[in-house]
Amino acid sequence: ETGVTQTPRHLVMGMTNKKSLKCEQHLGHNAMYWYKQSAKKPLELMFVYSLEERVENNSVPSRFSPECPNSSHLFLHLHTLQPEDSALYLCASSQIGDETQYFGPGTRLLVL
Amino acid sequence: SQQGEEDPQALSIQEGENATMNCSYKTSINNLQWYRQNSGRGLVHLILIRSNEREKHSGRLRVTLDTSKKSSSLLITASRAADTASYFCATDAVGSSNTGKLIFGQGTTLQVKP
């Protein structure tokens, strides 16, 4: 589980706050992902970065803004979120050509 | 639309019994994976089966794939309390392998009672 780390593990924020989620992978991978996991719903893919370029954006609202400064780090910048954005946000990484993804422990987000 | 659907949604068994979970999907795939998630944690990859394979084993895990029925099953034999977790199937879609895009099912919550 230490291959992919996420901080913070828990976050409570108001709808007017700005916060960032951080993900770091120590596996030498070249693709990274953000997923949202809400109760009673399947895991939803939000963003995919391959070789530090965004290659997938699944119609995610603009209040979520990803950033991938290098192949080891991935951020998710949050601003003016809604209560329905409360969820577990999971980061994952993989090596291009290898279908297996390695997940971090997630950030549990509560928007008040 | 949702790619993977799993059943049952919840399963409760006694330690030592076998647990079987099923997954159905809708489009053609290159491969299907199973992941496990302990409560509130990240997902852990268990096993991958390719579209040209019918069965695969890994320790106490046995996965089958029937591409004609677009379905897969995960069997955990001789279950242990530590197997208590949620189990998800994930599929890629033919043509999506370059992006690594996986589509997950809703998962089966397994409880193994000691």
Interface residues (C-beta under 8 A of the other chain):
Chain A: E1 V4 Q6 A31 Y33 K40 K41 P42 L43 L45 V48 S50 V55 E56 L88 L90 A92 S94 I96 E99 T100 Q101 Y102 F103 G104 P105 G106 R108
Chain B: Q2 G4 N30 N31 Q33 Y35 G40 R41 G42 L43 V44 H45 L48 F88 D92 S97 N98 T99 G100 K101 L102 I103 F104 G105 Q106 G107
